[in-house]
Amino acid sequence: MQLIIAKMLTEEHKKFGICRKTFPALRMSTMKPFFDMLKDYGIYDERRHNKTFNTYEHGTNFIQFFGLDEAEKIKSTGFNYVWLEESNEFDYVDFTNLKLRLSEPCKPEEVNQLFMSFNPIDANNWIATKAVKESDVEVIHSTFQDNPFLSEAYVKTLLDLIHQDDNFYRVYALGEWGKVEGRIYTNYRAIPTMPLFDSLKTRWAYGLDFGLVNPSALIKVVRADEKMYAQEVLYKSGLTTSDIIEFLNHVERGDIYADPSAKMMIEEIRRAGFNIYEGHKKVKDGIDFCLRQTILVPEDSVNLIKELGGYQWRKNPQGEGYMTEPVKYNDHGVDSMRYAAFGMAQRYGLLTSAPPQEAVVSTLTFNRRTLEQTR
């Protein structure tokens, strides 16, 4: 993103294409940070931002944001530079077609380029097997060690992966090609938008996972027509309990099932007037229940979809096979989904192996001084 902005500031008469596989994903994960960065740099001009056509102009340069689900918008369009964010979402045909869009005129000493950014998750992916072997491709390999701005806590999270799963450590810490093995959720698919539900025939609740360095995640889970819908409502780092309460004050009220290890935070939110309960403690129970569902996720739930695709069982360090516990990494949204899904199943008698029961309410009490000191 900084490279694209630098070219936008230092070059002239260039056309940029910034793309993800779907436009909802692009809007959430790329467009907003892009314009936030322009504002941080003090160079954003709202008059040059066409929010209808998702374009931006700077001097003689023109930037088009698009998803491949909006292919009609870029027909007969040429670019000098194209950036594919999360490029392992695309396929080789997409890659080839977008390379053919690098058709805008440029100076003799310049070259039109396509940039791809991604984590090297799967060594069998087309990027590893085809794209990087083409003669005009340059591979830029970077890791957390190239980023001086990461917090010590996040660096520790990455280094601790070596004790959980060597494949995750290889991909996310070393930046080496890994293998997609032991995926947990294969029973989900993305849908364009969250449907409108008949309130008399649906049940729904939130799942909440707390974070500070890691993201806090609030996921809305709806059960309707024998299907389970999961929608990302909040996914953000750096939030205190007070920040979460403030956010909850501005969304539709409903039951909340939260990380059972965060008892003090749960109690504080309950005292703020919300129906919040401890989520089920046994991870395997919740996963098993979610695996028995058809899970539908709207495309703008970008982080949840990404987590679902990368959520894996831990390898057995003593031999072949996998353990009955997941790798603890990039699991904030899937944990929240599990809390809500299993919490509703317990409360409304949807489990085949357990009778209906009321949600368990924490019996811990804290005086106001304790809460203030914690805050």
C-alpha angles and dihedrals in degrees: 000000000000089000092053091048091048090053090046089055099042105035133061138219094015130146117211127195118198113190148175127178092260129026096229089058091047093050094051102040107027115018096051095047089045094056092039088056092050088052092049089053091048094237103105114121113189091198090066094049113093102197093183096058095026096237135134131197128204115180106308093340124102128201124196122193115202146153124218088242084071097051092145090068094063101040110133090007122135130198141193092208131022123186119198108197114201086009095182086075088070127072130229093263090056090049093050094047093049092049087057088058090066088096106118117118118260137173118283092250093050131077131207112238144195116212125200126192122189148126111262093240101151126036088197092058118116090247091063097037100040119003100053090049094060114109097238096051125106119196117213109197117198136165138184087279088070091057113077093182100067117114120246089242093057093045088053090051090055095045092048089062088081088071093050111037130354092208093056090045091051093050104038102029103030098028092228127141113276137184129249100234134152096016111185104200117048093141098082135088136182120248126195097247142350108270125232111257135209100245091212092059102041139072123200143173142167127252117208130198118183125223141158107176087018119051124274107228129202113187124184112215120195126187114205136146092002090302134107121226121196122193129184109232101165132011113162140133127227098039122146122205089260090054091052092049090051090051092048089054089066102048133070111287118244143136114299126206111196142185103294092214091064096071096151093051091048091052092050092052091047090053088054088064105264129131098240128160137181113266120235110283100214107085095194092055091054094045092048090053093048090048089060091059135079101238118205119190126187113238094243090064087089101161095044092051090049092050093048090053094051102036108119142173116251115258117244105253091203096058147311124347134031138288122241092251131078129240108266099232132101090002105125097107096040091049090052091048090051094050092053097042096048093039091057091044091055094044097048100036097251095139117097092210102043135054122238114280139171117258112270112253119207112249094202115119128195129189119235093254090058091050093049092049090050092048 
